[in-house]
Structure formats: structure tokens, C-alpha cells
Amino acid sequence: FSLLEGLAGQVGLKDRIKYIKPSTSKTKGKFKIASVEMQFEGINMTELFDFLYRVEDPKNIIRIIRISIKKHKEKSGYVDATMQALTVQSA
């Protein structure tokens, strides 16, 4: 949760986060799987790509498993994006 929020801040998108919803973790032996859903409003594709590039960096153990991108209703050339990310943590 905090890592994704920090990465959004690095790209300048923190003020365009509509929501961040952490989900219940699932335990698998010594590990648990945590997921977070977040939505951005009114961002351009360059900002979205920059954010996704930082999230999918191999040093982060985070993967985007679902993403939905729609045209923003009011701003031409901008989109709204909703994504779900997963990470594995020690249980």
C-alpha cells in the first residue's frame, strides 16, 4: 500500500489517486499474498506508463494482475485507470 502510494508520488500522481483499497491477505504456508486495488483519475498515458514501469521494477516484489483503462470524461487525451496489484510477504 505505502510503496504504491510512494511510487505514485514520485511520478506526480499522488493527487490524482481516487482510492486505494487493500484486500484481505491469503496465507500459503510461510507466505501471504496481499493485494491492493487503486484508481487514478485524469492522467495521461506517459504518466501511467512511468508509474507501471516503476511498479514492475524487479527489485519490487509487486505485480500488476489486472488493469482497466478508460477515456476521461472531461479531459481529451487523459484516462482513468484502475489496477490491482499483488505482492508476497512473510506470514
N, CA, C and O atoms as CSV, one atom per row, in Angstrom:
chain,resi,resn,atom,element,x,y,z
A,1,PHE,N,N,0.831,-1.199,0.000
A,1,PHE,CA,C,0.000,0.000,0.000
A,1,PHE,C,C,0.866,1.251,0.000
A,1,PHE,O,O,0.725,2.108,-0.872
A,2,SER,N,N,1.761,1.357,0.976
A,2,SER,CA,C,2.586,2.565,1.080
A,2,SER,C,C,3.591,2.671,-0.068
A,2,SER,O,O,3.913,3.774,-0.507
A,3,LEU,N,N,4.087,1.533,-0.554
A,3,LEU,CA,C,5.030,1.568,-1.675
A,3,LEU,C,C,4.340,2.096,-2.934
A,3,LEU,O,O,4.903,2.927,-3.647
A,4,LEU,N,N,3.134,1.622,-3.206
A,4,LEU,CA,C,2.406,2.096,-4.387
A,4,LEU,C,C,2.085,3.579,-4.284
A,4,LEU,O,O,2.177,4.309,-5.271
A,5,GLU,N,N,1.709,4.020,-3.098
A,5,GLU,CA,C,1.429,5.436,-2.883
A,5,GLU,C,C,2.704,6.265,-3.069
A,5,GLU,O,O,2.656,7.353,-3.643
A,6,GLY,N,N,3.835,5.757,-2.589
A,6,GLY,CA,C,5.109,6.446,-2.760
A,6,GLY,C,C,5.534,6.525,-4.213
A,6,GLY,O,O,6.035,7.556,-4.661
A,7,LEU,N,N,5.336,5.426,-4.964
A,7,LEU,CA,C,5.667,5.431,-6.393
A,7,LEU,C,C,4.776,6.410,-7.152
A,7,LEU,O,O,5.240,7.085,-8.072
A,8,ALA,N,N,3.508,6.493,-6.775
A,8,ALA,CA,C,2.612,7.467,-7.406
A,8,ALA,C,C,3.101,8.888,-7.125
A,8,ALA,O,O,3.016,9.755,-7.994
A,9,GLY,N,N,3.607,9.126,-5.929
A,9,GLY,CA,C,4.155,10.435,-5.584
A,9,GLY,C,C,5.389,10.774,-6.401
A,9,GLY,O,O,5.565,11.923,-6.804
A,10,GLN,N,N,6.255,9.781,-6.655
A,10,GLN,CA,C,7.472,10.007,-7.451
A,10,GLN,C,C,7.139,10.432,-8.875
A,10,GLN,O,O,7.879,11.205,-9.483
A,11,VAL,N,N,6.037,9.935,-9.404
A,11,VAL,CA,C,5.633,10.238,-10.780
A,11,VAL,C,C,4.753,11.489,-10.833
A,11,VAL,O,O,4.460,11.995,-11.917
A,12,GLY,N,N,4.333,11.987,-9.674
A,12,GLY,CA,C,3.481,13.174,-9.621
A,12,GLY,C,C,2.000,12.860,-9.735
A,12,GLY,O,O,1.213,13.707,-10.157
A,13,LEU,N,N,1.614,11.636,-9.359
A,13,LEU,CA,C,0.225,11.224,-9.492
A,13,LEU,C,C,-0.511,11.105,-8.158
A,13,LEU,O,O,-1.685,10.734,-8.133
A,14,LYS,N,N,0.152,11.410,-7.074
A,14,LYS,CA,C,-0.457,11.199,-5.760
A,14,LYS,C,C,-1.774,11.964,-5.608
A,14,LYS,O,O,-2.715,11.461,-4.994
A,15,ASP,N,N,-1.842,13.156,-6.155
A,15,ASP,CA,C,-3.062,13.960,-6.034
A,15,ASP,C,C,-4.184,13.484,-6.952
A,15,ASP,O,O,-5.312,13.968,-6.850
A,16,ARG,N,N,-3.886,12.539,-7.851
A,16,ARG,CA,C,-4.913,12.038,-8.760
A,16,ARG,C,C,-5.342,10.602,-8.433
A,16,ARG,O,O,-5.990,9.933,-9.239
A,17,ILE,N,N,-4.965,10.144,-7.230
A,17,ILE,CA,C,-5.446,8.843,-6.760
A,17,ILE,C,C,-6.872,9.039,-6.260
A,17,ILE,O,O,-7.115,9.835,-5.354
A,18,LYS,N,N,-7.802,8.319,-6.848
A,18,LYS,CA,C,-9.196,8.414,-6.408
A,18,LYS,C,C,-9.393,7.549,-5.159
A,18,LYS,O,O,-10.040,7.969,-4.200
A,19,TYR,N,N,-8.828,6.338,-5.180
A,19,TYR,CA,C,-8.892,5.482,-3.998
A,19,TYR,C,C,-7.800,4.423,-4.034
A,19,TYR,O,O,-7.261,4.095,-5.091
A,20,ILE,N,N,-7.488,3.895,-2.853
A,20,ILE,CA,C,-6.599,2.741,-2.691
A,20,ILE,C,C,-7.292,1.815,-1.698
A,20,ILE,O,O,-7.594,2.216,-0.574
A,21,LYS,N,N,-7.544,0.577,-2.115
A,21,LYS,CA,C,-8.234,-0.393,-1.267
A,21,LYS,C,C,-7.370,-1.638,-1.076
A,21,LYS,O,O,-7.243,-2.450,-1.993
A,22,PRO,N,N,-6.774,-1.793,0.111
A,22,PRO,CA,C,-6.063,-3.050,0.369
A,22,PRO,C,C,-7.080,-4.174,0.571
A,22,PRO,O,O,-8.168,-3.945,1.101
A,23,SER,N,N,-6.725,-5.381,0.148
A,23,SER,CA,C,-7.609,-6.536,0.290
A,23,SER,C,C,-7.050,-7.508,1.317
A,23,SER,O,O,-5.878,-7.442,1.687
A,24,THR,N,N,-7.902,-8.400,1.764
A,24,THR,CA,C,-7.512,-9.414,2.735
A,24,THR,C,C,-6.426,-10.303,2.146
A,24,THR,O,O,-6.493,-10.706,0.985
A,25,SER,N,N,-5.443,-10.594,2.954
A,25,SER,CA,C,-4.335,-11.443,2.530
A,25,SER,C,C,-4.725,-12.910,2.604
A,25,SER,O,O,-5.492,-13.316,3.477
A,26,LYS,N,N,-4.195,-13.693,1.689
A,26,LYS,CA,C,-4.391,-15.135,1.686
A,26,LYS,C,C,-3.080,-15.780,2.134
A,26,LYS,O,O,-2.016,-15.426,1.626
A,27,THR,N,N,-3.142,-16.708,3.065
A,27,THR,CA,C,-1.928,-17.363,3.556
A,27,THR,C,C,-1.679,-18.645,2.767
A,27,THR,O,O,-2.587,-19.450,2.557
A,28,LYS,N,N,-0.438,-18.816,2.336
A,28,LYS,CA,C,0.008,-20.024,1.636
A,28,LYS,C,C,1.288,-20.493,2.312
A,28,LYS,O,O,2.377,-20.084,1.911
A,29,GLY,N,N,1.180,-21.338,3.325
A,29,GLY,CA,C,2.358,-21.816,4.038
A,29,GLY,C,C,3.019,-20.702,4.808
A,29,GLY,O,O,2.396,-20.089,5.675
A,30,LYS,N,N,4.279,-20.431,4.501
A,30,LYS,CA,C,5.050,-19.401,5.203
A,30,LYS,C,C,4.820,-18.000,4.624
A,30,LYS,O,O,5.374,-17.021,5.125
A,31,PHE,N,N,4.015,-17.910,3.585
A,31,PHE,CA,C,3.833,-16.632,2.901
A,31,PHE,C,C,2.363,-16.245,2.849
A,31,PHE,O,O,1.471,-17.088,2.935
A,32,LYS,N,N,2.140,-14.941,2.704
A,32,LYS,CA,C,0.783,-14.456,2.483
A,32,LYS,C,C,0.785,-13.574,1.243
A,32,LYS,O,O,1.763,-12.890,0.938
A,33,ILE,N,N,-0.331,-13.611,0.546
A,33,ILE,CA,C,-0.486,-12.822,-0.668
A,33,ILE,C,C,-1.399,-11.646,-0.331
A,33,ILE,O,O,-2.544,-11.827,0.083
A,34,ALA,N,N,-0.872,-10.452,-0.515
A,34,ALA,CA,C,-1.644,-9.230,-0.248
A,34,ALA,C,C,-1.936,-8.549,-1.582
A,34,ALA,O,O,-1.094,-8.534,-2.480
A,35,SER,N,N,-3.129,-7.991,-1.699
A,35,SER,CA,C,-3.463,-7.278,-2.928
A,35,SER,C,C,-3.992,-5.886,-2.599
A,35,SER,O,O,-4.526,-5.632,-1.520
A,36,VAL,N,N,-3.822,-5.009,-3.563
A,36,VAL,CA,C,-4.278,-3.625,-3.437
A,36,VAL,C,C,-4.921,-3.236,-4.754
A,36,VAL,O,O,-4.379,-3.508,-5.825
A,37,GLU,N,N,-6.089,-2.592,-4.668
A,37,GLU,CA,C,-6.716,-2.022,-5.854
A,37,GLU,C,C,-6.614,-0.510,-5.741
A,37,GLU,O,O,-6.902,0.064,-4.691
A,38,MET,N,N,-6.206,0.123,-6.818
A,38,MET,CA,C,-6.121,1.584,-6.801
A,38,MET,C,C,-6.631,2.150,-8.111
A,38,MET,O,O,-6.560,1.517,-9.164
A,39,GLN,N,N,-7.152,3.375,-8.009
A,39,GLN,CA,C,-7.678,4.039,-9.197
A,39,GLN,C,C,-7.110,5.448,-9.302
A,39,GLN,O,O,-7.054,6.194,-8.325
A,40,PHE,N,N,-6.688,5.790,-10.522
A,40,PHE,CA,C,-6.241,7.140,-10.861
A,40,PHE,C,C,-7.304,7.780,-11.736
A,40,PHE,O,O,-7.957,7.100,-12.528
A,41,GLU,N,N,-7.479,9.099,-11.591
A,41,GLU,CA,C,-8.395,9.852,-12.438
A,41,GLU,C,C,-7.654,10.968,-13.147
A,41,GLU,O,O,-6.871,11.694,-12.533
A,42,GLY,N,N,-7.903,11.104,-14.444
A,42,GLY,CA,C,-7.365,12.225,-15.214
A,42,GLY,C,C,-5.859,12.234,-15.357
A,42,GLY,O,O,-5.213,13.245,-15.080
A,43,ILE,N,N,-5.287,11.109,-15.788
A,43,ILE,CA,C,-3.838,11.044,-16.012
A,43,ILE,C,C,-3.578,10.813,-17.505
A,43,ILE,O,O,-4.443,10.319,-18.227
A,44,ASN,N,N,-2.383,11.174,-17.948
A,44,ASN,CA,C,-2.076,10.896,-19.349
A,44,ASN,C,C,-1.323,9.566,-19.447
A,44,ASN,O,O,-0.871,9.023,-18.439
A,45,MET,N,N,-1.196,9.059,-20.653
A,45,MET,CA,C,-0.597,7.732,-20.848
A,45,MET,C,C,0.878,7.706,-20.448
A,45,MET,O,O,1.360,6.682,-19.963
A,46,THR,N,N,1.597,8.797,-20.638
A,46,THR,CA,C,3.004,8.842,-20.238
A,46,THR,C,C,3.129,8.672,-18.729
A,46,THR,O,O,3.997,7.935,-18.260
A,47,GLU,N,N,2.279,9.338,-17.968
A,47,GLU,CA,C,2.297,9.204,-16.511
A,47,GLU,C,C,1.948,7.776,-16.086
A,47,GLU,O,O,2.564,7.223,-15.174
A,48,LEU,N,N,0.962,7.192,-16.751
A,48,LEU,CA,C,0.577,5.815,-16.439
A,48,LEU,C,C,1.722,4.857,-16.726
A,48,LEU,O,O,2.025,4.000,-15.895
A,49,PHE,N,N,2.366,4.981,-17.881
A,49,PHE,CA,C,3.483,4.099,-18.229
A,49,PHE,C,C,4.639,4.252,-17.257
A,49,PHE,O,O,5.262,3.263,-16.870
A,50,ASP,N,N,4.929,5.485,-16.859
A,50,ASP,CA,C,6.007,5.739,-15.899
A,50,ASP,C,C,5.705,5.063,-14.555
A,50,ASP,O,O,6.587,4.458,-13.946
A,51,PHE,N,N,4.460,5.171,-14.104
A,51,PHE,CA,C,4.058,4.526,-12.851
A,51,PHE,C,C,4.180,3.003,-12.970
A,51,PHE,O,O,4.749,2.358,-12.090
A,52,LEU,N,N,3.651,2.431,-14.049
A,52,LEU,CA,C,3.702,0.974,-14.234
A,52,LEU,C,C,5.136,0.471,-14.334
A,52,LEU,O,O,5.453,-0.597,-13.809
A,53,TYR,N,N,6.006,1.224,-14.999
A,53,TYR,CA,C,7.412,0.854,-15.109
A,53,TYR,C,C,8.050,0.766,-13.725
A,53,TYR,O,O,8.806,-0.166,-13.451
A,54,ARG,N,N,7.754,1.718,-12.861
A,54,ARG,CA,C,8.314,1.718,-11.506
A,54,ARG,C,C,7.742,0.583,-10.655
A,54,ARG,O,O,8.467,-0.034,-9.875
A,55,VAL,N,N,6.459,0.311,-10.803
A,55,VAL,CA,C,5.843,-0.780,-10.032
A,55,VAL,C,C,6.437,-2.120,-10.432
A,55,VAL,O,O,6.760,-2.937,-9.570
A,56,GLU,N,N,6.585,-2.353,-11.723
A,56,GLU,CA,C,7.062,-3.641,-12.224
A,56,GLU,C,C,8.585,-3.789,-12.175
A,56,GLU,O,O,9.120,-4.745,-12.737
A,57,ASP,N,N,9.289,-2.876,-11.523
A,57,ASP,CA,C,10.735,-2.980,-11.345
A,57,ASP,C,C,11.040,-4.295,-10.620
A,57,ASP,O,O,10.397,-4.600,-9.616
A,58,PRO,N,N,12.008,-5.078,-11.107
A,58,PRO,CA,C,12.309,-6.375,-10.485
A,58,PRO,C,C,12.674,-6.304,-8.995
A,58,PRO,O,O,12.489,-7.289,-8.280
A,59,LYS,N,N,13.181,-5.174,-8.514
A,59,LYS,CA,C,13.527,-5.096,-7.097
A,59,LYS,C,C,12.286,-5.026,-6.208
A,59,LYS,O,O,12.357,-5.323,-5.015
A,60,ASN,N,N,11.153,-4.635,-6.786
A,60,ASN,CA,C,9.877,-4.657,-6.057
A,60,ASN,C,C,9.236,-6.017,-6.299
A,60,ASN,O,O,9.230,-6.512,-7.426
A,61,ILE,N,N,8.712,-6.605,-5.275
A,61,ILE,CA,C,8.033,-7.892,-5.444
A,61,ILE,C,C,6.537,-7.601,-5.577
A,61,ILE,O,O,5.716,-8.063,-4.784
A,62,ILE,N,N,6.219,-6.826,-6.599
A,62,ILE,CA,C,4.840,-6.419,-6.860
A,62,ILE,C,C,4.548,-6.685,-8.329
A,62,ILE,O,O,5.377,-6.416,-9.198
A,63,ARG,N,N,3.368,-7.212,-8.593
A,63,ARG,CA,C,2.953,-7.434,-9.972
A,63,ARG,C,C,1.543,-6.894,-10.167
A,63,ARG,O,O,0.671,-7.072,-9.317
A,64,ILE,N,N,1.338,-6.239,-11.290
A,64,ILE,CA,C,0.002,-5.797,-11.681
A,64,ILE,C,C,-0.685,-7.011,-12.307
A,64,ILE,O,O,-0.183,-7.575,-13.280
A,65,ILE,N,N,-1.827,-7.412,-11.755
A,65,ILE,CA,C,-2.516,-8.587,-12.300
A,65,ILE,C,C,-3.753,-8.205,-13.104
A,65,ILE,O,O,-4.261,-9.010,-13.885
A,66,ARG,N,N,-4.240,-6.980,-12.916
A,66,ARG,CA,C,-5.420,-6.535,-13.663
A,66,ARG,C,C,-5.348,-5.028,-13.815
A,66,ARG,O,O,-4.975,-4.312,-12.886
A,67,ILE,N,N,-5.714,-4.553,-15.010
A,67,ILE,CA,C,-5.758,-3.108,-15.232
A,67,ILE,C,C,-6.899,-2.792,-16.191
A,67,ILE,O,O,-7.135,-3.514,-17.160
A,68,SER,N,N,-7.592,-1.712,-15.905
A,68,SER,CA,C,-8.676,-1.225,-16.752
A,68,SER,C,C,-8.389,0.249,-17.042
A,68,SER,O,O,-8.145,1.032,-16.124
A,69,ILE,N,N,-8.418,0.618,-18.323
A,69,ILE,CA,C,-8.127,1.993,-18.727
A,69,ILE,C,C,-9.307,2.504,-19.551
A,69,ILE,O,O,-9.724,1.871,-20.521
A,70,LYS,N,N,-9.840,3.665,-19.145
A,70,LYS,CA,C,-10.970,4.280,-19.853
A,70,LYS,C,C,-10.642,5.731,-20.167
A,70,LYS,O,O,-9.862,6.361,-19.453
A,71,LYS,N,N,-11.230,6.264,-21.228
A,71,LYS,CA,C,-11.087,7.687,-21.544
A,71,LYS,C,C,-11.667,8.501,-20.400
A,71,LYS,O,O,-12.710,8.158,-19.843
A,72,HIS,N,N,-10.973,9.592,-20.055
A,72,HIS,CA,C,-11.505,10.500,-19.035
A,72,HIS,C,C,-12.669,11.260,-19.648
A,72,HIS,O,O,-12.599,11.678,-20.804
A,73,LYS,N,N,-13.739,11.440,-18.882
A,73,LYS,CA,C,-14.965,12.051,-19.401
A,73,LYS,C,C,-14.791,13.503,-19.822
A,73,LYS,O,O,-15.385,13.940,-20.808
A,74,GLU,N,N,-13.975,14.258,-19.079
A,74,GLU,CA,C,-13.900,15.700,-19.323
A,74,GLU,C,C,-12.650,16.152,-20.071
A,74,GLU,O,O,-12.716,17.113,-20.837
A,75,LYS,N,N,-11.517,15.487,-19.871
A,75,LYS,CA,C,-10.263,15.930,-20.473
A,75,LYS,C,C,-9.892,15.053,-21.660
A,75,LYS,O,O,-9.718,13.842,-21.518
A,76,SER,N,N,-9.773,15.662,-22.819
A,76,SER,CA,C,-9.345,14.934,-24.004
A,76,SER,C,C,-7.875,14.545,-23.862
A,76,SER,O,O,-7.056,15.364,-23.444
A,77,GLY,N,N,-7.536,13.312,-24.204
A,77,GLY,CA,C,-6.157,12.841,-24.114
A,77,GLY,C,C,-5.781,12.294,-22.750
A,77,GLY,O,O,-4.632,11.904,-22.539
A,78,TYR,N,N,-6.717,12.257,-21.826
A,78,TYR,CA,C,-6.465,11.737,-20.484
A,78,TYR,C,C,-7.311,10.498,-20.239
A,78,TYR,O,O,-8.329,10.280,-20.896
A,79,VAL,N,N,-6.869,9.688,-19.275
A,79,VAL,CA,C,-7.564,8.441,-18.974
A,79,VAL,C,C,-7.789,8.306,-17.472
A,79,VAL,O,O,-7.184,9.009,-16.662
A,80,ASP,N,N,-8.676,7.380,-17.129
A,80,ASP,CA,C,-8.853,6.918,-15.757
A,80,ASP,C,C,-8.372,5.466,-15.761
A,80,ASP,O,O,-8.728,4.704,-16.660
A,81,ALA,N,N,-7.586,5.084,-14.788
A,81,ALA,CA,C,-7.040,3.729,-14.743
A,81,ALA,C,C,-7.292,3.105,-13.375
A,81,ALA,O,O,-7.042,3.719,-12.337
A,82,THR,N,N,-7.790,1.875,-13.398
A,82,THR,CA,C,-7.994,1.089,-12.184
A,82,THR,C,C,-7.134,-0.155,-12.318
A,82,THR,O,O,-7.156,-0.825,-13.350
A,83,MET,N,N,-6.369,-0.465,-11.264
A,83,MET,CA,C,-5.488,-1.632,-11.334
A,83,MET,C,C,-5.479,-2.385,-10.022
A,83,MET,O,O,-5.760,-1.831,-8.959
A,84,GLN,N,N,-5.147,-3.666,-10.122
A,84,GLN,CA,C,-4.980,-4.497,-8.932
A,84,GLN,C,C,-3.560,-5.046,-8.959
A,84,GLN,O,O,-3.092,-5.580,-9.965
A,85,ALA,N,N,-2.885,-4.895,-7.809
A,85,ALA,CA,C,-1.509,-5.359,-7.682
A,85,ALA,C,C,-1.411,-6.396,-6.567
A,85,ALA,O,O,-2.145,-6.323,-5.581
A,86,LEU,N,N,-0.509,-7.357,-6.720
A,86,LEU,CA,C,-0.265,-8.387,-5.720
A,86,LEU,C,C,1.179,-8.358,-5.270
A,86,LEU,O,O,2.070,-7.982,-6.030
A,87,THR,N,N,1.405,-8.754,-4.034
A,87,THR,CA,C,2.757,-8.942,-3.528
A,87,THR,C,C,2.753,-10.134,-2.583
A,87,THR,O,O,1.708,-10.506,-2.048
A,88,VAL,N,N,3.908,-10.725,-2.381
A,88,VAL,CA,C,4.074,-11.856,-1.479
A,88,VAL,C,C,4.885,-11.381,-0.288
A,88,VAL,O,O,5.922,-10.737,-0.446
A,89,GLN,N,N,4.400,-11.706,0.921
A,89,GLN,CA,C,5.066,-11.284,2.155
A,89,GLN,C,C,5.235,-12.502,3.064
A,89,GLN,O,O,4.566,-13.519,2.878
A,90,SER,N,N,6.126,-12.395,4.039
A,90,SER,CA,C,6.248,-13.447,5.039
A,90,SER,C,C,4.989,-13.457,5.907
A,90,SER,O,O,4.453,-12.406,6.259
A,91,ALA,N,N,4.533,-14.655,6.240
A,91,ALA,CA,C,3.305,-14.777,7.050
A,91,ALA,C,C,3.578,-14.492,8.512
A,91,ALA,O,O,2.663,-14.549,9.333
